[in-house]
Amino acid sequence: SIPSWCHTVLSPQNTLKAGGTRMASWMDSIPGMDVIRDTWSTLTRMNYRTLCTQAVQLGLIITSALMIWKSLMLVTGSESPVVVVLSGSMEPGFFRGDILFLNMGNAPIRTGEIVVFNIDGRDIPIVHRVIKVHERATSDKVFVLTKGDNNYSDDRGLYAKGQDWLHRHHIMGRAVGILPNVGMITILMNDYPYLKYALIGVLGLLVITNKEG
């Protein structure tokens, strides 16, 4: 017969305890596990009233961000006051990941200005330099041709089918400022959508579980 001490050593309960200890030790070695554990612990300790208060706080932060964005649109006259450079077509002036600040204004568009424009049928705007401008004396209509500094030819190949010129309603704004490389996180979130959702979720949890006082 098997000695009694063997039953103690080989019992399923002891095996699970040993496995659980190894698993806990392995999870503790994951970077950021302490933060995740603390966040989860805070969530489980929250009562309904506290959770609602923190959710309202998150809503106020989002609302404030939208108000700031709308205010920038009014001040700059641009539907998108801040954009991220997504390609290398404007190198060496602008590089992929640079953030550009735009201002539209009422001044006429001139050759040499760097503008951000929309193309009919395309969702992503383009930032290129104005190389030709034609104005009709009999009307306010303006004809604009653009080109990337790092491209060999003008942008007629990028425009909509049958379109040779941009008009003022295509122009979103002029580039008036730059913040180098800061927009790389936006490019990563566009390339990997799950990263965007994960980041939004983490930021939301941090706001909800924020301990005041």
Solvent accessible surface area in square Angstrom, and as a share of the most:
residue,aa,sasa,rsa
1,S,164,1.06
2,I,112,0.57
3,P,66,0.41
4,S,90,0.58
5,W,163,0.57
6,C,22,0.13
7,H,116,0.52
8,T,87,0.51
9,V,93,0.54
10,L,135,0.67
11,S,26,0.17
12,P,95,0.60
13,Q,116,0.51
14,N,56,0.29
15,T,82,0.48
16,L,137,0.68
17,K,138,0.59
18,A,44,0.34
19,G,25,0.24
20,G,39,0.37
21,T,94,0.54
22,R,160,0.58
23,M,121,0.54
24,A,52,0.40
25,S,71,0.46
26,W,164,0.58
27,M,72,0.32
28,D,80,0.42
29,S,84,0.54
30,I,61,0.31
31,P,126,0.79
32,G,42,0.40
33,M,24,0.11
34,D,93,0.48
35,V,91,0.52
36,I,106,0.54
37,R,108,0.39
38,D,88,0.46
39,T,21,0.12
40,W,168,0.59
41,S,38,0.25
42,T,14,0.08
43,L,48,0.24
44,T,85,0.49
45,R,158,0.58
46,M,37,0.16
47,N,94,0.48
48,Y,176,0.67
49,R,199,0.73
50,T,55,0.32
51,L,74,0.37
52,C,52,0.31
53,T,82,0.48
54,Q,13,0.06
55,A,50,0.38
56,V,93,0.53
57,Q,49,0.22
58,L,43,0.21
59,G,32,0.31
60,L,112,0.56
61,I,84,0.43
62,I,94,0.48
63,T,67,0.39
64,S,55,0.36
65,A,57,0.44
66,L,109,0.54
67,M,127,0.57
68,I,111,0.56
69,W,91,0.32
70,K,120,0.51
71,S,58,0.37
72,L,68,0.34
73,M,51,0.23
74,L,156,0.77
75,V,122,0.70
76,T,21,0.12
77,G,49,0.47
78,S,3,0.02
79,E,105,0.47
80,S,21,0.14
81,P,3,0.02
82,V,41,0.24
83,V,17,0.10
84,V,33,0.19
85,V,3,0.02
86,L,64,0.32
87,S,57,0.37
88,G,26,0.25
89,S,20,0.13
90,M,1,0.00
91,E,55,0.25
92,P,113,0.71
93,G,44,0.42
94,F,24,0.10
95,F,97,0.41
96,R,104,0.38
97,G,0,0.00
98,D,4,0.02
99,I,25,0.13
100,L,0,0.00
101,F,78,0.32
102,L,2,0.01
103,N,58,0.30
104,M,20,0.09
105,G,35,0.34
106,N,149,0.77
107,A,60,0.46
108,P,69,0.43
109,I,2,0.01
110,R,115,0.42
111,T,85,0.49
112,G,36,0.34
113,E,51,0.23
114,I,29,0.15
115,V,0,0.00
116,V,2,0.01
117,F,0,0.00
118,N,43,0.22
119,I,5,0.03
120,D,89,0.46
121,G,86,0.83
122,R,109,0.40
123,D,142,0.73
124,I,99,0.50
125,P,45,0.28
126,I,23,0.12
127,V,18,0.10
128,H,4,0.02
129,R,76,0.28
130,V,1,0.00
131,I,57,0.29
132,K,101,0.43
133,V,33,0.19
134,H,96,0.43
135,E,93,0.42
136,R,134,0.49
137,A,112,0.87
138,T,134,0.78
139,S,52,0.34
140,D,144,0.75
141,K,97,0.41
142,V,19,0.11
143,F,33,0.14
144,V,0,0.00
145,L,2,0.01
146,T,0,0.00
147,K,46,0.19
148,G,0,0.00
149,D,55,0.29
150,N,85,0.44
151,N,50,0.26
152,Y,225,0.86
153,S,77,0.49
154,D,47,0.24
155,D,1,0.01
156,R,86,0.31
157,G,79,0.76
158,L,68,0.34
159,Y,13,0.05
160,A,30,0.23
161,K,210,0.89
162,G,81,0.78
163,Q,29,0.13
164,D,76,0.39
165,W,55,0.19
166,L,0,0.00
167,H,37,0.17
168,R,83,0.30
169,H,141,0.63
170,H,9,0.04
171,I,12,0.06
172,M,13,0.06
173,G,0,0.00
174,R,25,0.09
175,A,26,0.20
176,V,98,0.56
177,G,27,0.26
178,I,72,0.36
179,L,78,0.39
180,P,78,0.49
181,N,97,0.50
182,V,78,0.45
183,G,1,0.01
184,M,72,0.32
185,I,79,0.40
186,T,45,0.26
187,I,3,0.02
188,L,74,0.37
189,M,36,0.16
190,N,88,0.45
191,D,78,0.40
192,Y,132,0.50
193,P,64,0.40
194,Y,184,0.70
195,L,76,0.38
196,K,68,0.29
197,Y,133,0.50
198,A,58,0.45
199,L,62,0.31
200,I,104,0.53
201,G,37,0.35
202,V,76,0.44
203,L,96,0.48
204,G,13,0.12
205,L,72,0.36
206,L,88,0.44
207,V,29,0.17
208,I,31,0.15
209,T,14,0.08
210,N,68,0.35
211,K,143,0.61
212,E,127,0.57
213,G,131,1.26
